[in-house]
Amino acid sequence: MLRDEDSGVTEDSGVHGDSLTLTSPLVSVVIPVYNGSRYLQDSLQALANSTVAFECIVCDDGSTDRSVEIAQSFSAKVVSTNGRRGPAFARNIGAAHATTNLLLFMDADVRVRPDTLGRVVELMKADPGLSAVFGSYDQSAQEGFLSEYRNLMHHFVHQHSKREAHTFWSGFGAIRKDVFDRMHGFDTKYRSPAIEDIELGVRLTQAGHRVTLEPTLQIQHLKEWTFSGMLMSDVLDRGIPWTELALRSGRLPNDLNVTIGQRLSVALAFLITGVAITALILQPRLFLAPLVGVVFLLLAFYQMRLISK
């Protein structure tokens, strides 16, 4: 969570460029980035075509590529975490620089449609009691089985989940800044992309705030998935932290990212760990066998869920 002493905002090292602030911006777009130059230019170009006044705040999390240069070329306000601190910390820093009361968190590898920001503004304006809203990936994806599979799975889950959510999604999610500040932002103990958005959603709903999934708010995901990246995301970055969050909060609602299927993923995460450690001790050469087997079991389970629908 963002504390005053952790803000990372200093007079001489926080801001690198001028803010792209149109006349009376209605929404502050916050984009964390770490070595995201591969997709960032496409993402910002699409954002620049938006039909509503906005400001764009890119928070660099210690990139060593051209991410800062690209952001500056679009006249975005670029702020820094002054080192590798993780996306949760970066989003909090970006939010601290926002000048509007509507924060829209967006990943650096997504592409919005021209009317997407305007629709977010209208949704929040039409429902003053709504604290946060988030959308979904569309059905397009990078070429390749894993990328198509991951995007279609995400699209399916978000399109068929409950509208009244008990979670949040920072890939494309908006929240009122005064609410975000009262909740002390994202929990910065998550140093890599994990479940910091889900954890915020749990705290929001436990505090009585209303969060809505709007399935028609669709954005394009540009990321190209790899097998190792999927394994890292599903098991280490998400499955195990989900378990810790479930134990800490006492319960998790059966919606969106925390459905029965995902709870099975949590159990399998422990199974992977236990079997892999045992194999490493007894038969080091067989270390990868249980890992690969359980991953394909997960894939098969998701496919059965999709077919059953």
C-alpha angles and dihedrals in degrees: 000000000000115000125179092248091050098049094108089209113134131168095245106032110035107072124050104169148017120284120253093226117161120202108301098345114220098199137027113222111207118196122181114203137186116176090331100145092120092070106012097087093054090045095051093042090057090046091052089061092061117129097219130072111260144152122231122215116186114192113202114211099200099299119183096192132068096288095114092045092051093049091049091051088063091048091243118159102255119201129176139222088210092235140000104317104145135254095282091058091042093053091050090052091049092048090052088062095049118117098194131067093237118077120194113192115203134173121241092239101059134090122216128205120244093255098041098094091045091053091052091052092049093048093053093043093050093052113042090179092060112100100184142003133188137183142204145257113262122235097268120100144165114280117272136074098263095047093047092045095049095046095045091048091051091046092050095049094048093045093052102038129102116283092221100066134195093201140052136227120215093189085084113348135135128209134174109259095225089055091046091051093049089052090051092239126260120348104257095203085089100085096178132040100290135124099316090123093049090048090052090050091052091052091046095054093041087056091053099258120141120234122187133197110215106194093192091064095090129171133181119251113218099185121120108216125217128195093247091047092051091049092050092047099046100041113024102024099038117009098055096040088050089058092050091049092049092051092046097047095039095229142022125211118246097242138106113333094008102055124137087269092058091047087057087053088055092053091047090050089062090044090053091050095048097044094043093050091048091048091048091055098042103029113010092184090061095053095111097044099078090040094056092042095055092045091056089046087057091050091050091049093052090048091052090051091052093048092048089058 
